[in-house]
Amino acid sequence: MRDRGNQIVLGTFVATYVYCLLVLRTVSGITGDEFVPHLSVTLAILLALASLGVLIYFIHHVAISIQAPEIVANVACDLHEAIDRLFPDDIGQASPADRTLPEAEVLPEGFDVEAAAVTSPVNGYVQVVDGNHLMLLASQHDVLIRICRRPGSFVMQGSVLAQVWPGDRWDDVRAAEVRDTFLFGEVQTPMQDVEFVVNQLVEVAVRALSPGINDPFTAMTCLDRLGEGLCHLARRKIPSPFRHDEQGKLRVIAHPFTLPHMANTAFRQIRHYGRSSAAVLIRQLDVISEVLGQARREEDRIALRQQADFTRQAAAALPEEEDRLAFEMRSENGLAAPEHCPPQGLDTTTSRVEGSLNR
């Protein structure tokens, strides 16, 4: 429905149909008073020919757009847009002093006991959180607000959305104001939920690896696009969860999506369902190596190396010895120097793996 080509085709069909109906209404055949709008009829014929042209375009466009690589590329484009939109976040001012501190050391004493809970009025997914309005409310009422459910979370009626401290300054009216900063819906959206787009790529890869489809090439394409998105995220600034007002006072706590979390989301299920495919595991290791080469935060590098270790463990269970040797060779050459050029001889290794799969 968001495809511009599909919208043009639908608009052309509807416009032609409505125009022809309006022209037909003006044609009269009463004896002695015949009237035929020749210019309008000619324009209707031209619109009909245009509709035929866009129909031919639509057939061609659909045939291309439903191909797996095209779908994966479109989802990857959504992932890039989501990362650009969400990182860095601009809710309040971040304080470098408490950026790396644990949340327990930043929260006021007795926060969990004294904070008032703001609960969800409905069942559904959190689609958007208005962080700017939350900052405004927290500053106006001189309180601290901790967001407990970020976009993409499914909440049930009565689930805690946020906590407000101190709780004795809060009442039902003010709680409703905080509740209004959350937008709920029946489905997830990529507006503020970058994990949703990652899960779309993972879903395509997992379905491709199912026994009924058995398409490792589509899964490897998804891994390439996931690596592209993670590299893009690795170069972006991750905002602090602790957001301050202009006076430097802590007002909102909102935990952002981080690269370690996104890497686990991207690789875990593909590794689980692709553990019998040497080509998929090797490609996952290559992608991790590429992202590792662009990661600059130490916590990101630790998480990526952990993902590489998990991939090695999965590869150790490959049934073919030749596949295990090919993976070990790629593992030794690929992660040893991720910042440099990829190791030579990749085509030879890949062909050996494909030969094993064919046998």
N, C-alpha and C positions, 0 to 999 in steps of 0.2 A: 504493500500500500504506500510505502514511502518512496518507491522507485519513480523517478521523474518521467521516464519513458511510459510506464504504465498509466500514470496520471494524464499524460498528453493524449494517449490512445482513448482512454475512457472519456475525457473531456471532448474530444473530437466526435465520438459516437453520440454522446448526449446532445451536443450542440447541433449536430446535423439532424437528429430526430426531432428536437424541439422546433428548429427552424422550419423543417418541412411541414410540421403540423400547423404552424402559424400561417405559412404560405397557402396551404390547402384550404384553410378557413376563408381566405379572401377570394378564392375562385368561385364564381357564380355562373350558373347555366340557365337562368330563367329566360324564357323566350323574349327577345327584344332588348334584353339587358345583359348580354353575355360579357364577362370580363375575365381575362387571363393575364396575370402579371408576368409578362414574358421575362423581364429582367430578374425577377425573384426566382422564377422557375430555373433560369439558367444558372443562377448562383446555387440553387439547391442541387443541380446536377454536378457542379464543381465540388460542392461539399461531399456529395456521395463518392466522387472519384477520390477525394482526399481521404475519406473514410476507408476506402479500399486500399489506399497506399499505406495508411497507418496500420491496417490489419496485417499487411505483408510484413511491415516492420515489427509488429507485435509478435508474430510467429517466430521471426528470426531472433528477436530480443529474448523471448522466453527460452528458446532453445539454448541460448548461451548462458543466461542468468541462472538456470537451474543446475548447471554443472558444478560439481563439488568445489573445484579450485576457485571458481568465481564467487560462490557463496562464502567460502572461507576468507577470501580477500575482502569481501564487503564487511564481514564481521570484524576482521582485523582493523579495517578503517574506523569502525565504531569504537574499537578499543583505543586507538590513537586519540580519537576525539574525546573520549571519556577521560583519558589521562591528562590531556591538555586542559580540560575543563576543571579537573579536581586538584591538580598539583601544580604549584603549591596552593594550599588553602589560604584564604585571607580573612578568616574569622578572628577578629581581634589582633592582638600583638603577642608574639611568642617571646618568652624570656629565655635567653641562652642558658641562664643559671640552672633552671630546673628541667631543661629539655631531656636530659638523660636520667633524671631521677625516677625511682619507682613511684607509682601513684600513691602508695601508702605514706610516703614521706612528704608529699605535697598537700594531701588532703588535711583539712583542719582536724584537730583531735575531737573524737566523738562524732565524726561525720555520719557514719552508717547508722548510729543510734538516733541522732537528732534530725537528720534530713527527712524532709517530707517527700513522699512518692507521688509522682504524676503518672496515672495509669491510662491505658489505651481504652477508648470508648468503643472500638470495633475490632473485628477480626480482619486480618489482611496483611499485606506487605507494606512496610515503610518505604515509600518511594522518594520522598524529598524531606529534608530537614532545613528549615529556614534559620541558618546559623546567625545571620546578621540580626534578625529580630530577637533571637535568644540573647545575643550580646546586649541589645538594647534593654530588654526586660531585666537582665541581671544587673546592669548598671543602674537602671532607674530604681530598683527595689533593694540595691546593695546586697545581693545574694550571690551564691555560687551554685551553678547548675552543672550537674554531671549527666551527659547523655548516655543512656544505658542501651539503646537500640539504634544502630546506625542504618542507613538506607540499604535495603535488600533483606533485612530481617523480617521474618514472619512473626507477627504478634497476635495474641489472642486477647479477647476482651478482658480487661483487668490486669494485663501484663504491665510491668513497670517500664515506662518510656524514659523517664528522667528522674533524678533526685535533686531536690532544692535544699540548700543549707544557708542559714538556719531555718528549720521548719516552722518555728513559732511565728515567723513573719509572713507565713503563707496561708492562704485561704482558698476556697473553691473557685472564686472568681479569678484569682491570679493563676491557679492551677489550669484553668480553662485557657488562659492566655498562652501558657507554655504548650498545652496540648494542641492548640491551633497552629503551632509552628511545624507540626508533623503532618505530612500528606500521606494518606493511605490509599491503597488500590488493590484490585484483585490479582494483579500480576506484577512481576518485577520489571523495572525499567532501567536503562543505562544512564539516566539523568545524573544521579549521584552514586551509582553502584557500579564501579568498575569491575568488581568480582563477577557480576552478572554476565558481562561480555566475555570474560575469561571462561566462565562455565559454558557459554554457548560453543566456543571453540573446542573445549574438552568434550562436550556432548557429541559433537560431530565426530571427533576422533574415536571416542568409545564405541559409538554406533558402527563406525567403519571397521573396528577390530572385533566386532561380534562374529561368532561362527557362521551366522547366516549370510554375512556380507564378505568378511575376510578381505578387507581392502587396506593393507598397510600403507599404501602410497598416500591415500587421503589422510591417514593419521600422521604421517610424516609431514605433510603440508601443514596440518594444524600445528604441529610442533614448531615448524619454522615460523609461523605467524605468532605463536605464543612467545617464542624467543625474541621476535621483533618487538612485541609489546613490552616484554620485561626489560629489554635493553633501553627502550624509551623511558620506562619508569625508573631504571637505575640512574639515568642522567638527570632526573628531576629531583627537586628538593621536597623531602617529605616533611610536612608541617608537624610541629610539636602538638601533642594532645592537649597541652595546657595553654589556653588562650587568655590573654590579658587585655584590659581596657587601656585607654590612653594614659591613665595614671599608673600603669604597671601593676594593677591589682588583678589577681586571678578571678576570672568570671565564669568561664566555660571550660569543661573538660570533655573533649570529643576525640576519641581514638580514631586516627585515620587508617586507611589501608596501607600496609607496608609491603615491601618487596618480599621478605621472607614468607609472609602469609600468602601473597599472590603466587609465589613460586611453588609452594606446597599445593595450592589449588590447581595450578597448571599441570604439574607433573605426576601427582600421586595416582590419580585414577588411570591415566594413560599408561603409567608404569605397571599398574596392577593388571590391566586387561591386555597389555602388550608384552607380558613377560615371556611369552612363547615365541616372539618375533625378534630375531637378532637385529634386523634392519631398524625396527622401531626403537629398540633400546640404544643402539649405536647412534641413531639420529638424536635421541633425547640427550645422550651424553655430549654430543657435539653442540647442541643448543645450550646446555648448561655451561659448557666451556666458553661459548661466545658471550653469554650474559656475564659470566664471572670475569671475563676480560674487561668489561665495561663498568663493573660495579666498583664504587669508590668507598662506600661505607663498610666498615669492618663487619657489622652485624649482617649485612647482605652477603658478603663473601663467605661468612661462616655457614649461613643457611644454604647457599648454593653448593658448597662443598658437601654438606650433609645430604642434599638431594643427589649429588653424584655418588656418594657412598651407597645410598638406597638403590640407585640404578645398578651399581656393581653387584649388590646382593641379589637383585632380580636376575642379572645376567649369569650369575653363577649356577642358576638352575636350568640354563638352556640345554636342550637334549643333545645337540650336536657339538662335539669337541671342537670342530673347526670354527663354529660360531663363537664359542667361548674364547678361543685363541684370537679371533678377529676383534672381539670386544676388548680383550686385555691389551692388544696392541694399540687400539684407538685410545683406550683409557690412559696408557702410559705416555703416549705422544700428545694427546689432546689437552689434558689438564695440567701437564707439567709446565707449560708456558702459555697460558691463555691470552696474554697480552700481545703475543707475536702472531706471525702468520700461521695458518693451519698446517699440520704436518703433511709432508708430501706422501704420495702413494695412496691417497684416499680412494681414487677410482679403483685401484687394484683390490683394496680391502672390501669395498662395496660390492665389486663383482664377485668376490669369493662368498660374501654373505648371500647375495642373490642366487648364486649357484647352489648353495646349501638349501635355500628355500625351495628352489625348483626341484631338487632331488627329493 
